[in-house]
Amino acid sequence: MQQPARTKYRKAMRGTQKGNATVGFMLAHGSFGLKAMSSGFLTARELEAARKTIAHTLQRGGKVWCRVFPHKPFTKKALEVPMGWGKGGVEYYHASVPAGTMIFEIDGVSDALAREAFTLAGAKLSLKTTIIDSTSLLALAA
């Protein structure tokens, strides 16, 4: 699973997740992309499960880019610990994903294979997603 090598602070505040993506919302590397349609948090475990599903579906063909990284720590207190006495330890890391963010990109595979891979990967994620391809983006720009 992915996690940062080091962070400036061990624990972080949760923050809010609202609004749309202002960067990272267009295809940058590949010709097909999996885009988040709702805001939320993606855990490192979810991202790794989706990445493995894409790699398994493509059967080591094409190139895959993961556009988000789980930088933010999530803390949790142990069960039956009373209130007070500080913040809990870090449980896992997650990525803060605004609506419209491109999560994965694929290049070098057929349209049907890319759609199948992204459909299976989208089922592993806790956000609503959609599949974007460069041909539909070119049609929208014209």
Disulfide bonds with the S-S distance in Angstrom:
none
